């Protein structure tokens, strides 16, 4: 396969992972009808006034907004409603690929001296900075194709999240006015930018000029790129003395009702409950708070996750994303792959399948919230409650097997 084809495949893979990461938040549900957007020209006129009130140079405003108009594709992506829910294996196998691991290992070695300096200042271990870099932009290979101002204008003019995106748009104009980002910069459809896909407010608050050239450049300056990510994680509560979590082995007869991020116990207490390292050895005997998560249900791999895992979820609230960052960080320093894989029948569910689960649980008097086809916290709690009531392992995991059980056992 030639170099050009490799690049095309890498880009397609990264686009797919970005879609999966967004989808793992859950599909966007439009709970009520969205008001029509106001006439565009008067709206832009008011935007220009607001930008001038923030003392953004008129020349910058004029150049940034020249010829701008709403982008239809941005609205389509904002309204996306994925047909399938994600499975752990579907996301994980693509996010933590062999190519991404080997590239990350090489990048860790290549930039070791710079990363050491950044770790000394911000306390974020180098392997995690590389892992975030790999997942966010495939090590700088893909930072987006949408004009950032055009995307933000579209979303600010639209009424669904107008207030939020209007602020992001004004922040972007301020950053352009200061010379930190170029006026014609491109990014994601939601206005995220650079090697770590910062939205403008994150860029404004946490991007740093580590190379002291007067700009916070998250495209071409690796010192700025790595330091900005480290600065953000540090402010989010990163613990530089600890890892993110680990795969564990769960004993037979374990109470899976203890799984989930809402349950926290010390590693010592989890050890007393029979949990072991994935290789069968004893867990570290430390008084460190941890939660047990089962991303593919009780038959799949199990993980004890620590504070840094939760910090990753401040960056991106997808549990699958947080697991991928943690595991990729481990793999690029030579740690082994998972010892337990998801079950063969861990297949993605269609939205109609999730609605079926919600409907059948509601028929049994268990509240799942709206029949929206989303496996959100309330639906997972309902699944867990039902599983516990009928003697199934209460892992809260929606699956084809659960649908079959609900249909077969209509009386319970």
C-alpha positions, 0 to 999 in steps of 0.5 A: 500500500503506498504512502498516499493511500495510507494517509487517506486511510488514516484520515478516514479512521480518525474521522470515524473515531471523532464521530464515535467519540461524539456519539458516545455522549449519546445522540442529540435529542431535540426535546422541543421544537427549535425556533427559526433562526433570525434573519441573517444580515441583521444578526451579523450586524449585531454580532459585529457591534458586540465584537467591537464592544469587546474591543476587537479590531474592526479590520479583524472582524471584517476579514474574519466575517467576510462572505460568511454564511451558515453552513448546511452541513454543520447543522446536519452534523449538529442534529445527528441521531446515530442509528446504532449505539456503540459497543466497547469493542467497536470503539476500542479496537479502532481507537487503540490500533496497532498503528496508533500504538507504534506511532505513539511509542515513536513520538514518545521517544522522539519528543522525550526531552520536551515532554520531560520539561512539560511534566516537570512544570504541569505534573502530567506524565508524557505517555498521557500527553501523547495518548491525548494527541493520538486520539484527538488528531492522530498525532497532528494528522487531522485537525479538521476541515471546516472553517472555524468562524463559519462553523461557529457563525452557523451554530451561533445563528441557529437557535438550539445552542445559540448562547453557548456558540455565540460566546465561542464565536466571540472568543475565537475572534478575540484570539484572532485579534491577539494573533494566537490563531489565524483568521482562516483557521479550520477545525471541527464542525463544532469549532474545535481547533488544533492538535488537541481540538480545543474549543475557543473558551478552552483555548482562551483559558488554558492554551499557553505560549510555552516556546515564548514566541508571543503566540499560543500556537496549537497547530505548529508549535509542539511546546505549545501543543503539549504544554496547553494539554498539560495545563488543561489537565492540571487545572482539571485535577490531574494527579501526576503520581498516579495512573488512570486505572487498570484491568482487573479480574473479578471473582465468581459470585461477585456482586455486579451491583457494585459496578459503576462510577457512582460507587467508589471504594478504596483499592484495599476494599476492592481487594478484600472483595476478591478483585485481582490484577488482570494477571491474577496477582494481588492489587496494590495495597493502597488507600486510593478511591476507585470505581469498577466499570464494565464497558461490555457487561459482566462477561467482558473486561473489567476495570478499576478506574481512579481519579485520573480517569474521571479527569479524562472525562472532564476533557471528554465525558465519554467513558469509552474515550477515557478508557481508550486514552488510558489504555493507549497511554499504557500500550505506548510504554510497553504494557500488555493488551487486555487479557479479557475480550468482550463476548462474541455477541457484543453487537451494536444495538439499533436505536429501535432495540434500545427503545424496545428495552426501555418499553419492556422495562416500562411495562414492568413498572421500571422508569427508564425516562423517555423512550428515546433509544439512548442507553443513558444513566437512567436507562442503565439504572433501570436495567440494573434494577430489573436484572437485580430483581430477576437474579441476573448479574446487575451490570446495567448493560444493554445487549441482544441477550437482554432483549431476548430475556425480556421478551421470553420472560414476560411475567417478570 
